[in-house]
Amino acid sequence: MPVSELERQIREEITRDGPMPFDRFMELALYHPSLGYYRRPRDPFGASGDYYTSSQLQPVFGRLIAQKIAEWEEQLGRPEGFTLVELGSGRGEAGREIRTRLPHARYIEVEKGAGRMPERFVGVVFSNEFFDALPVRVLRFDKAGPRERFVGIRQDRLAWVEGDPYAPLPWMPPGEPGQICEICLEALRWVERIAQSLERGFVLTIDYGYTERERQRFPQGSLMSYHQHTAHEDVLTSPGERDITAHVNFSALADHGRPLGLRPLPLESQARFLLSIGERDEFRSALHAPDEAEARRHRMLLKTLLFGMGETFRVLVQEK
Ligand SMILES: C[S@@+](CC[C@H](N)C(=O)[O-])C[C@H]1O[C@@H](n2cnc3c(N)ncnc32)[C@H](O)[C@@H]1O
């Protein structure tokens, strides 16, 4: 069967260097400079793409987030140089809406290879579906300890192969023999970077994921690929052609941030979080529209955010 140019390069690397750690595979599949899923000219989002994010159900999502950020700004005492940092801003829809509503704030977008988090600032670090797009390592628990799952070649196809962990594991969730889980060390490094730079403020992380306790519901791990609005468990086929994600382990983010000064608030569903923002004026300001047709569209978007994606997505707020 003919393989894509990216798969050819991956196979070449495996043949040369041996089985490839999954985080390397995911990095290439999503972010190879010209052939990675997020680097190709084709837009992965929207009706003709593979999925929508909440930000793209704009403008209601961005407006509600902006309203929450404005509350936090008040709470922080309207500091001079109030700064918003958005991690993995993608097409920037949420950012546009937030910037319009908070024009006085310094807004910094951090995308792969573009934009940097300032060294010290007071404000908010916001991300939507950023952490689930970071490369993960995959482990399978064995009686003797964790085994690393690599990508190898078997019967002329990319396939999982197991071996000893290829690098130290500074953090390991507990697991029963046979269980598979992902660990995202890159996410922990981001928590460290945020804790170091954020002098005072809030970290708002929206994503789908689980707590450490809920992880037990995914004994075979949570890796998924998305192609044309369909989810697949197979993540090795057609690298570069489909999105690959892993559930975010919110307990890991919260536990890692705590000793660094990021105090986690209780994890909430996206629905609950957005509903609490709309409590004061029943979403009137977020749904405001110039005409009835637009207002109806906004109400539909709100319903999707609350009921379509509202329970799957979680919101972690950390305070410093
Ligand atoms: C699933 S998209 C979400 C985009 C946007 N936040 C939204 O809600 O539509 C994930 C984004 O994270 C970005 N990303 C991945 N790794 C990154 C990194 N190390 N630094 C900055 N951005 C990164 C990707 O390029 C991609 O745009």
The ligand as an SDF file (V2000), in Angstrom:
LIG
                    3D

 27 29  0  0  0  0  0  0  0  0999 V2000
   -6.5430   21.8420   19.2290 C   0  0  0  0  0  0  0  0  0  0  0  0
   -5.7430   23.2960   18.7730 S   0  0  0  0  0  0  0  0  0  0  0  0
   -6.6640   24.4920   19.6830 C   0  0  0  0  0  0  0  0  0  0  0  0
   -6.6780   25.8590   19.0510 C   0  0  0  0  0  0  0  0  0  0  0  0
   -7.4860   26.9420   19.7600 C   0  0  0  0  0  0  0  0  0  0  0  0
   -7.0800   27.1100   21.1390 N   0  0  0  0  0  0  0  0  0  0  0  0
   -8.9790   26.6840   19.6830 C   0  0  0  0  0  0  0  0  0  0  0  0
   -9.6160   26.5340   20.7290 O   0  0  0  0  0  0  0  0  0  0  0  0
   -9.5230   26.6380   18.5620 O   0  0  0  0  0  0  0  0  0  0  0  0
   -4.1980   23.1840   19.6510 C   0  0  0  0  0  0  0  0  0  0  0  0
   -3.2360   24.3000   19.3340 C   0  0  0  0  0  0  0  0  0  0  0  0
   -2.1050   24.2280   20.2160 O   0  0  0  0  0  0  0  0  0  0  0  0
   -0.9400   24.5880   19.4750 C   0  0  0  0  0  0  0  0  0  0  0  0
    0.2870   24.0860   20.1410 N   0  0  0  0  0  0  0  0  0  0  0  0
    0.6770   22.8030   20.2500 C   0  0  0  0  0  0  0  0  0  0  0  0
    1.8750   22.7130   20.8870 N   0  0  0  0  0  0  0  0  0  0  0  0
    2.2320   23.9600   21.2050 C   0  0  0  0  0  0  0  0  0  0  0  0
    3.3550   24.5310   21.8810 C   0  0  0  0  0  0  0  0  0  0  0  0
    4.3450   23.7730   22.3490 N   0  0  0  0  0  0  0  0  0  0  0  0
    3.3830   25.8760   22.0430 N   0  0  0  0  0  0  0  0  0  0  0  0
    2.3770   26.6560   21.5940 C   0  0  0  0  0  0  0  0  0  0  0  0
    1.2890   26.1710   20.9270 N   0  0  0  0  0  0  0  0  0  0  0  0
    1.2130   24.8470   20.7310 C   0  0  0  0  0  0  0  0  0  0  0  0
   -1.2020   23.9670   18.1090 C   0  0  0  0  0  0  0  0  0  0  0  0
   -0.3880   24.5290   17.0830 O   0  0  0  0  0  0  0  0  0  0  0  0
   -2.6940   24.2400   17.9110 C   0  0  0  0  0  0  0  0  0  0  0  0
   -2.9310   25.4740   17.2770 O   0  0  0  0  0  0  0  0  0  0  0  0
  1  2  1  0
  2  3  1  0
  2 10  1  0
  3  4  1  0
  4  5  1  0
  5  6  1  0
  5  7  1  0
  7  8  2  0
  7  9  1  0
 10 11  1  0
 11 12  1  0
 11 26  1  0
 12 13  1  0
 13 14  1  0
 13 24  1  0
 14 15  1  0
 14 23  1  0
 15 16  2  0
 16 17  1  0
 17 18  1  0
 17 23  2  0
 18 19  1  0
 18 20  2  0
 20 21  1  0
 21 22  2  0
 22 23  1  0
 24 25  1  0
 24 26  1  0
 26 27  1  0
M  CHG  2   2   1   9  -1
M  END
$$$$
